[in-house]
């Protein structure tokens, strides 16, 4: 039990670091003003939700706003912090990344309900393939950096849905090929933004 909790806390902390890096990039590279939904504390222990007449929906990490040509632009951004891409050796012969299927389906509903575009961001940090991927013929180097794409594009470009087991629990996922994402910034460009995310800074 101790090991499982440690792993959860470690992953959670790493996720928050990734969200902070993506938030800085949106502010200082994209000129967005952001409301980090992941900072909202829910007494039930659940993440931030959109409450609708019929259901509660998980919302993406960040709500972003900016004026451009006298028009207010708004977007949802979901920021995923990943160690590396995975190699899909069975058919696509491509690097892939993905997200939790339940969250993905909720983001689709959030976009439909709010009429605000949802974008998925993936920050990949390691250029070293996993041992498993290397053994299954992956290239010797993994792509790194910040990747992103609008949800409505990703809906029509899913590669597959799958699930994995961890600690006796099943985790359904949805995956995309690297080629269906846009590389927005190098890892160095994201990590070298040193400005604080808000007053008081961020860890």
C-alpha positions as CSV (number, residue, x, y, z in Angstrom):
1,X,0.0,0.0,0.0
2,X,2.9,2.4,0.8
3,X,4.5,1.9,-2.6
4,X,1.2,2.4,-4.5
5,X,0.6,5.7,-2.6
6,X,4.2,6.9,-3.2
7,X,3.9,6.2,-6.9
8,X,0.5,8.0,-7.1
9,X,2.0,11.1,-5.3
10,X,5.1,11.0,-7.4
11,X,3.0,10.9,-10.7
12,X,0.7,13.6,-9.3
13,X,3.6,15.9,-8.5
14,X,5.2,15.4,-11.9
15,X,1.9,16.1,-13.5
16,X,1.6,19.4,-11.7
17,X,5.1,20.4,-12.8
18,X,4.1,19.7,-16.4
19,X,0.9,21.7,-16.1
20,X,3.0,24.6,-14.7
21,X,5.4,24.4,-17.6
22,X,2.6,24.4,-20.2
23,X,0.9,27.3,-18.4
24,X,4.0,29.4,-18.6
25,X,4.4,28.6,-22.3
26,X,0.8,29.6,-23.0
27,X,1.3,32.9,-21.2
28,X,4.7,34.0,-22.4
29,X,4.8,32.4,-25.8
30,X,1.1,32.5,-26.8
31,X,0.0,35.7,-25.0
32,X,-2.8,33.9,-23.2
33,X,-4.3,34.8,-19.8
34,X,-5.0,31.5,-18.0
35,X,-7.3,30.2,-15.3
36,X,-5.6,27.0,-14.1
37,X,-8.6,24.7,-13.3
38,X,-6.2,22.2,-11.8
39,X,-5.7,24.6,-8.9
40,X,-9.4,24.5,-7.9
41,X,-9.8,22.3,-4.7
42,X,-12.9,20.2,-4.6
43,X,-14.0,19.0,-1.1
44,X,-15.0,15.6,-2.5
45,X,-11.4,15.0,-3.6
46,X,-12.3,15.0,-7.2
47,X,-10.8,17.3,-9.8
48,X,-12.6,20.4,-11.2
49,X,-16.0,19.7,-12.8
50,X,-18.4,21.4,-15.1
51,X,-21.9,21.1,-13.6
52,X,-24.6,20.7,-16.3
53,X,-28.3,20.0,-16.0
54,X,-27.8,16.3,-16.6
55,X,-24.2,15.4,-15.4
56,X,-20.9,16.5,-14.0
57,X,-18.1,16.6,-16.5
58,X,-14.3,16.6,-15.9
59,X,-12.9,19.8,-17.4
60,X,-9.5,20.3,-19.0
61,X,-6.6,21.7,-16.9
62,X,-6.6,25.3,-18.1
63,X,-9.1,27.9,-19.3
64,X,-7.3,30.5,-21.5
65,X,-8.4,33.9,-22.7
66,X,-7.0,36.7,-24.8
67,X,-8.1,39.6,-27.0
68,X,-7.0,39.4,-30.6
69,X,-8.1,41.9,-33.2
70,X,-10.8,43.2,-30.8
71,X,-12.2,39.8,-30.4
72,X,-12.2,37.7,-27.2
73,X,-10.7,34.3,-27.8
74,X,-11.3,31.5,-25.3
75,X,-9.9,27.9,-25.3
76,X,-9.7,24.9,-23.0
77,X,-6.2,23.3,-22.7
78,X,-5.5,19.9,-21.3
79,X,-1.8,19.5,-20.4
80,X,-0.4,16.0,-20.2
81,X,3.2,15.5,-18.9
82,X,4.7,12.3,-20.3
83,X,8.1,10.7,-19.8
84,X,8.2,9.5,-23.4
85,X,6.2,8.5,-26.5
86,X,5.5,4.7,-26.9
87,X,6.3,2.8,-30.0
88,X,3.3,1.1,-31.8
89,X,5.2,-1.8,-33.3
90,X,2.2,-4.0,-34.1
91,X,0.7,-2.0,-37.0
92,X,1.3,1.7,-37.2
93,X,5.1,1.6,-36.8
94,X,4.8,5.0,-35.2
95,X,5.4,6.8,-31.9
96,X,2.2,7.3,-30.1
97,X,0.7,9.1,-27.0
98,X,-2.6,9.1,-25.4
99,X,-5.0,10.1,-22.5
100,X,-7.5,8.5,-20.2
101,X,-10.6,7.6,-22.2
102,X,-13.1,8.8,-19.6
103,X,-11.5,12.2,-19.5
104,X,-11.4,12.3,-23.3
105,X,-15.1,11.6,-23.6
106,X,-15.8,14.3,-21.0
107,X,-13.7,16.8,-22.9
108,X,-15.8,16.2,-26.0
109,X,-18.9,16.9,-24.0
110,X,-17.4,20.0,-22.4
111,X,-16.6,21.4,-25.9
112,X,-20.1,20.6,-27.0
113,X,-21.7,22.2,-23.9
114,X,-19.5,25.4,-23.8
115,X,-18.9,25.9,-27.5
116,X,-15.3,26.6,-26.5
117,X,-12.5,24.7,-28.4
118,X,-10.5,22.2,-26.5
119,X,-6.8,21.6,-27.2
120,X,-4.7,18.7,-25.9
121,X,-1.1,19.4,-25.0
122,X,1.5,16.7,-24.6
123,X,4.9,17.5,-23.0
124,X,7.4,14.6,-23.7
125,X,10.7,14.8,-22.0
126,X,12.8,11.7,-22.6
127,X,14.6,11.0,-25.9
128,X,15.5,7.5,-24.7
129,X,13.0,4.8,-25.7
130,X,11.8,2.3,-23.1
131,X,13.5,-1.1,-23.0
132,X,10.3,-2.7,-24.2
133,X,10.1,-0.4,-27.2
134,X,13.8,-0.9,-28.1
135,X,13.3,-4.6,-28.1
136,X,10.4,-4.2,-30.5
137,X,12.2,-2.3,-33.2
138,X,11.7,1.3,-32.2
139,X,14.0,4.0,-33.5
140,X,16.9,4.7,-31.2
141,X,15.6,8.2,-30.2
142,X,12.2,9.3,-29.0
143,X,10.8,12.7,-30.1
144,X,10.7,15.2,-27.3
145,X,9.0,18.6,-26.8
146,X,5.6,20.1,-26.6
147,X,3.0,18.7,-28.9
148,X,-0.6,19.8,-29.3
149,X,-3.7,19.6,-31.4
150,X,-7.3,20.7,-31.4
151,X,-9.8,18.1,-30.1
152,X,-12.0,18.2,-33.1
153,X,-9.1,17.1,-35.3
154,X,-8.1,14.4,-32.8
155,X,-11.6,13.0,-32.7
156,X,-11.3,12.1,-36.4
157,X,-7.7,10.8,-36.1
158,X,-7.8,8.3,-33.3
159,X,-5.5,5.4,-33.9
160,X,-7.0,3.0,-31.4
161,X,-8.5,2.6,-28.0
162,X,-7.0,0.2,-25.5
163,X,-6.6,-0.4,-21.8
164,X,-4.0,-1.5,-19.4
165,X,-4.0,-3.0,-15.9
166,X,-2.2,-1.5,-12.9
167,X,-2.6,-2.7,-9.3
168,X,-5.7,-4.8,-10.3
169,X,-7.4,-1.8,-11.8
170,X,-8.3,-1.3,-15.5
171,X,-7.4,2.0,-17.3
172,X,-9.1,2.5,-20.7
173,X,-7.1,4.8,-23.0
174,X,-7.2,6.5,-26.4
175,X,-4.1,7.0,-28.6
176,X,-2.8,9.0,-31.5
177,X,0.2,8.9,-33.8
178,X,2.9,11.5,-33.4
179,X,2.2,12.6,-37.0
180,X,-1.4,13.7,-36.0
181,X,0.0,16.2,-33.5
182,X,1.7,19.5,-34.1
183,X,5.1,20.1,-32.5
184,X,4.6,23.5,-30.8
185,X,8.0,23.9,-29.0
186,X,11.2,22.1,-28.2
187,X,11.7,20.8,-24.7
188,X,14.4,23.5,-24.2
189,X,12.1,26.3,-25.3
190,X,9.5,25.2,-22.7
191,X,11.9,24.6,-19.9
192,X,13.8,27.9,-20.2
193,X,10.8,30.0,-19.6
194,X,11.7,31.2,-16.0
195,X,9.0,33.8,-15.5
196,X,6.6,33.1,-12.6
197,X,3.2,31.7,-13.5
198,X,1.4,34.1,-11.1
199,X,2.2,36.4,-8.2
200,X,4.3,34.4,-5.8
201,X,5.6,32.1,-8.4
202,X,5.2,28.4,-8.8
203,X,7.3,25.4,-7.8
